[in-house]
């Protein structure tokens, strides 16, 4: 399966804008290296909610967001 993301928008409170931009890049990178589920279909939009964890590294948060996006994608298809 090919995974194409046209737009990724994150709403994250409590972190500096530069960290938010970095987090978005890391989520994109995590999705780029992920193995998408073996299914066909198109989804116009997904919305997920991931709780922030105080002191968690941006890389870990990005991996959790990407994993949740893929989990929700499977349910949507």
N, C-alpha and C positions, 0 to 999 in steps of 0.2 A: 504494500500500500504506500502511496505517496502522500505525504502530509504537506499541505500548502497553507501557510498562515499569511493572510493579507494584512492583518492589523492586529497588534497586541496592545491592549490598554490595561494598565495596572492602576488601581487606586490604593494607595498605601499612605497611611497617616503616621506621623511621628518620626519620619526619617528625612534627612536632607535630600533635596532634589537630585543632587549628583548621585547619591546612593540609589534613588529610585530609578534613574536612568541606567545605572550599572546593573541593577536587579533585572530590569526589562531585557537588557542584553544577555544576561546570564540565563534567563528563562528561554530566550530564543536559542541560545547555544545548547541548552539541555534538550530542547525539542528537536534540534537539528541532529543530535547524536542519538536520540531515542529510537527504539524500534516500535513503530506504530502498530496497532493491532491489525491483524490480517482480516480486513473487512472492506467492503466497498460502500460508497455513499458520499453524500455531501452534507455538511452542516453549515448553516449560514452564520451561526453565532453560538458561542458557549459562554457561560458565566459560572465561575467557581468562586468559592470562598475558602481562604486558607488563613488560619490564625497565625499571627506573628508570635515568635518566641523570643523573649528578651535575651539579648546577647548572642543570638544565633547568627552565624556567618551568612552573608548574602548568598554564597554558593549553595549552602544547605537549604535556605529558603527557596531559592530558584529551583532546585531539584524537587522540592515538595510541591511547588506550584506546577511544574511541568508534569509531574506524576499525577496530580489531581486533574489537570487538563486532559491527559490521556485516558484516565479512568472515566471521566464524564463523557469523553468522545465515544468510547466503546458503548456506553449506555444510550447515547443519542443516535447511533447508527443502527 
